[in-house]
Each structure stands twice: as C-alpha cells, then as structure tokens.
Amino acid sequence: MLKIANHPAFVLPLPERHRFPMEKYDLLPQQLLYEGSIEAVNFFKPELPDNQHILAVHNKTYLDSYTS
C-alpha cells in the first residue's frame, strides 16, 4: 500500500504570493481523495526518527545542534 506522509502540523505560514504556496499542499491530498486515487488510510503522520537513523546520514555535531 502506498503510504503518504501528511499532517496539518506540517503546514508553514508563508507570506502571500510566496513561491511555494502552502495551500496547494493542503489541497493535493483532498484532490487525491476526491478522485479516488487514494484512501484516507494511505496517509500517516511521521514520527520523529530515532538518533540511530539520524546519525546514519548526519554527523553527531549536527544532531546535537538540534537536540541540545
């Protein structure tokens, strides 16, 4: 099953006429549901990764800068 990360908490308030208007990111899942391309069960809210996964792609200094 196709899993799609999506949650209202990930919407960032951006200025009007911003290059990447957030409204389209809210409308896209609604459109996919409306046209039947996906079902609500396809969506999930991503959880924070554990440090092991973060350290697989970033160094410890980078991780510490966000967790201290």
Buried (B, 14 or more C-beta within 10 A) or exposed (E): EEEEEBEEEEEEEEEEEEEEEEEEEEEEBEEBBEEEEBEEEBBEEEEEEEEEEBEEEEEEEEEEEEEE
